[in-house]
């Protein structure tokens, strides 16, 4: 995974400058869209993200602020004559909603929409170097989060040393996998001399609307970057409980248990004009916290 771009970080009611949930996760040149709130396609344009590059879309649940942008985005892809398959993961009802819209609008897609219903916790996708798993969240209606887990990366070639020893090109992949090199005189050159430690493998957990339960930490144990909603300040705990959301303090307490390298907050209630109080509340408990704002880019190589 290279980077995460925030296209929206607000909750259900419109709030100036926030936009509803939408994130782009880049992995090996593929663009994965996570949730697709209203206006996501406009946000993509503003951030110069090509629609055609989106290969997979993951929708957490059927509250409008998490998917109202999807019919528009798919229609635009169609208008642009997309031919590549589009893989869509989400609640079973999602495809019914889309198909009804296309049917009544007499829209015939120029590409194949491959839909996978997400109804339980399981491995849902395996891409080169990345596995995606669904985790059930605790919300007013069926809701799933997604864990994106990078496979262990291979060692990196130490170019100047490998060149000075004369390692042939065809042996480079074996070097990356950790093999020693034996030169033509029979000298063994240790792999550790010829290569560098692999880059860090990250695990990113996207937890959209979720009232955190006591055992939830078991589902996100070991993740290095945790996105968790923080709809309210803790003084609104009653409201958070009633609407099945979490407070910034609760998100931070979860982070304190699992200790990710970074906690990213989002999904703020429109009642908060500034996200600073939410960030401060969380940071008081878990220092490595960031409050996502529109257009933020998280570079995984720097986390
Ligand atoms: Zn919701």
Boltz pocket constraint, residues with backbone or C-beta under 6 A from the ligand:
constraints:
  - pocket:
      binder: B
      contacts: [[A, 61], [A, 63], [A, 139], [A, 209]]
      max_distance: 6.0
